[in-house]
Amino acid sequence: MQQTWAHPLARYDDPRTLAEILDSTPAMFEVVLDIANLSVPHLIARLRAIRSGIAAEAAFAGLAADLTALDTLIDDLEAEEPELTTRKSAVSTQVAVRDIARGTAEAKAAFIGQRIGQIATTEEQITGANLRIKSAPRQTPRPFQPATFEISAGDVDGEIGGQCDGQPGIVDLYEIEHTTIDPNLPNTVRIPLTPSLKSTLERKDLPSGTKIWARARGTNTSATSPWSDAAFRRVP
């Protein structure tokens, strides 16, 4: 491949060919072909649309040989497809042959898509080739500080329950801890519960008159919220 000054990745003093430079260069864009799970007729139509779009973009002129190879693979795939409808007795073998052709065509298209991501310098070049750029994953919101943990008396003496408002769709797990020692005192030991999907606390068989403090926080893959204000209750 003739190296030129026109491509942003090529330098006049680089002895490598442009193909060698692209092979060692991370892609600027992650190109999406939209060819997964298509029926064979729809796959053929999609591959031909991609091939036509790439050929129409001057920036991808260096992929002419790959496009020619893709044309042959698409033709092979197209030739195998109608044979299935006329030769039912050999369908299992023919499907295997067709699927090999399909896999090979998809692999070549994926290779070309990777090259497109290396060669393209603007999003317009990608969309002009009937392709699109993979969207960035949605960032999970940071959990916010729960409202004060509320503790209430249970149905019988020695039983208490507590909870804070949930954050559905944001919090993966709730962390809750409690203590029977004033948390404002130094070196107070808090008892943590196992992180749970529920934002609740249940304790039974506590001595009546025991003082209990509890607090909660939420966590997900992005972050952990601040602790809620501690709630206080005297066990009935």
C-alpha positions in Angstrom: 0.0 0.0 0.0 1.4 3.4 -1.0 2.0 5.6 2.0 0.9 9.2 1.6 1.0 12.4 3.6 -2.8 12.7 3.3 -3.5 10.2 6.1 -3.2 11.6 9.7 -1.6 8.4 10.9 1.2 8.3 8.3 4.5 10.1 8.7 6.9 10.7 5.8 9.8 9.1 7.8 7.8 5.9 8.9 9.2 2.9 6.9 6.0 0.9 7.5 3.1 0.6 5.0 -0.2 2.3 5.9 -1.7 -1.2 6.6 1.1 -2.0 9.1 0.6 1.4 10.8 -3.2 0.7 11.1 -2.6 -2.8 12.5 -0.6 -1.3 15.4 -2.9 1.7 15.9 -5.8 1.7 18.5 -9.2 2.4 16.8 -10.4 6.0 17.2 -14.0 4.8 16.9 -15.7 1.5 17.9 -17.8 0.8 14.8 -21.1 -1.0 15.1 -22.2 -3.1 12.0 -25.7 -4.0 13.1 -25.5 -7.4 11.5 -26.2 -9.7 14.5 -29.3 -11.9 14.5 -30.4 -11.0 11.1 -32.1 -13.5 8.7 -29.8 -14.4 5.8 -31.7 -12.2 3.3 -31.6 -9.3 5.6 -27.9 -9.9 6.3 -27.1 -9.9 2.6 -29.0 -6.7 2.1 -27.3 -5.1 5.1 -23.8 -6.2 4.0 -24.4 -4.8 0.5 -25.6 -1.5 2.0 -22.5 -1.3 4.2 -20.2 -2.2 1.2 -21.8 0.5 -1.0 -21.6 3.1 1.8 -17.9 2.4 2.4 -17.1 2.5 -1.3 -18.8 5.9 -1.5 -16.5 7.4 1.2 -13.2 8.6 -0.2 -11.5 8.2 3.2 -11.9 4.4 2.9 -10.4 4.0 -0.6 -7.6 1.9 0.8 -10.1 -0.9 1.7 -10.9 -1.6 -2.0 -9.3 -5.1 -1.9 -11.2 -6.0 1.3 -14.4 -4.8 -0.2 -13.8 -7.0 -3.3 -13.2 -9.9 -1.0 -16.4 -9.1 0.9 -18.4 -9.0 -2.4 -17.2 -12.5 -3.2 -18.3 -13.8 0.3 -21.7 -12.1 0.0 -22.2 -13.6 -3.4 -21.3 -17.1 -1.9 -23.7 -16.5 0.9 -26.4 -15.4 -1.5 -25.8 -18.4 -3.7 -26.2 -20.8 -0.8 -29.4 -19.4 0.6 -32.0 -20.3 -2.2 -30.5 -23.8 -2.4 -32.0 -24.5 1.0 -35.6 -24.0 -0.2 -35.2 -26.5 -3.1 -33.2 -29.2 -1.4 -35.0 -30.0 1.8 -33.5 -33.4 2.1 -30.0 -31.9 2.4 -31.0 -29.0 4.6 -28.9 -29.8 7.6 -25.7 -30.1 5.5 -26.6 -27.0 3.4 -27.3 -25.0 6.6 -23.8 -25.8 7.9 -22.3 -24.7 4.6 -24.3 -21.6 4.6 -23.5 -20.8 8.2 -19.8 -21.2 7.4 -20.2 -18.7 4.6 -22.2 -16.4 6.9 -19.5 -16.6 9.6 -16.8 -15.9 7.2 -18.7 -12.9 5.7 -19.4 -11.5 9.1 -15.8 -11.9 10.2 -14.6 -10.1 7.1 -17.2 -7.3 7.7 -16.1 -7.0 11.3 -12.4 -6.7 10.2 -13.4 -4.0 7.8 -15.4 -2.3 10.6 -12.3 -2.3 12.8 -10.3 -0.8 9.9 -13.0 1.9 9.5 -12.6 2.8 13.1 -8.8 3.2 12.6 -9.0 5.1 9.4 -12.0 7.5 10.0 -11.3 10.9 11.4 -14.9 12.2 11.7 -18.2 10.7 12.8 -19.7 11.9 9.4 -17.4 9.4 7.6 -18.8 6.6 9.7 -22.4 7.5 9.2 -21.7 8.1 5.5 -20.7 4.5 5.2 -24.0 3.3 6.6 -22.4 2.5 10.0 -22.7 3.9 13.5 -20.5 4.5 16.5 -21.1 2.4 19.6 -22.7 4.5 22.3 -20.9 4.9 25.7 -22.5 2.9 28.5 -24.8 4.8 30.8 -23.2 5.8 34.1 -25.1 4.6 37.1 -26.1 7.7 39.3 -24.3 8.1 42.6 -26.4 7.0 45.6 -27.6 9.9 47.7 -27.5 10.1 51.5 -30.6 8.2 52.9 -33.0 10.1 55.0 -32.7 9.5 58.7 -33.1 5.9 59.6 -36.5 5.4 61.3 -36.8 2.9 64.1 -40.3 1.7 65.3 -41.5 -0.7 68.0 -42.4 -4.2 66.9 -45.5 -6.2 67.7 -44.2 -7.6 70.9 -41.9 -6.4 73.7 -38.2 -6.6 72.9 -38.8 -6.2 69.1 -37.9 -3.2 66.9 -37.9 -2.6 63.2 -36.3 0.1 61.1 -35.9 1.3 57.6 -35.0 4.3 55.3 -36.4 5.3 52.0 -35.2 3.1 49.1 -33.5 4.3 45.9 -34.7 1.8 43.3 -32.7 1.8 40.1 -29.7 3.4 41.9 -28.7 1.5 45.0 -27.6 -2.1 44.5 -27.1 -2.9 48.2 -27.9 -1.2 51.5 -25.5 -1.3 54.4 -27.0 -1.0 57.9 -25.3 -0.9 61.2 -26.5 -0.4 64.8 -25.3 -0.1 68.3 -26.6 0.0 71.9 -23.9 2.5 72.9 -24.3 6.2 72.3 -22.5 6.7 68.9 -21.4 10.2 70.1 -19.1 8.5 72.6 -15.5 7.8 71.6 -14.6 4.3 70.3 -18.3 3.2 69.9 -18.5 -0.2 68.2 -21.2 -0.5 65.7 -22.6 -3.9 64.6 -22.9 -4.2 60.8 -25.6 -6.3 59.1 -24.8 -8.2 55.9 -25.3 -5.9 52.9 -28.8 -6.5 51.5 -31.2 -5.5 48.8 -33.6 -4.4 51.6 -33.2 -1.1 53.5 -34.6 -2.6 56.7 -33.5 -3.7 60.1 -35.2 -6.2 62.4 -34.2 -7.2 65.9 -36.0 -9.4 68.3 -35.6 -10.6 72.0 -33.9 -7.4 73.0 -34.1 -6.4 76.7 -36.8 -3.9 77.3 -35.4 -0.4 77.9 -32.3 -1.0 75.8 -31.3 2.0 73.8 -30.5 1.4 70.2 -29.1 3.6 67.4 -29.0 2.7 63.7 -28.0 4.2 60.4 -27.8 3.2 56.7 -26.2 4.0 53.5 -26.5 2.8 49.9 -23.9 1.5 47.5 -23.6 0.6 43.8 -20.8 -0.1 41.3 -20.2 3.7 41.0 -20.0 4.9 44.6 -21.2 4.6 48.2 -23.4 7.3 49.7 -22.7 9.0 53.0 -24.3 7.4 56.1 -27.7 8.6 57.1 -28.2 10.4 60.4 -28.4 7.9 63.3 -31.9 7.1 64.5 -32.6 6.4 68.2 -35.2 4.2 69.9 -35.7 2.7 73.4 -36.7 -0.9 73.1 -40.3 -1.4 74.4 
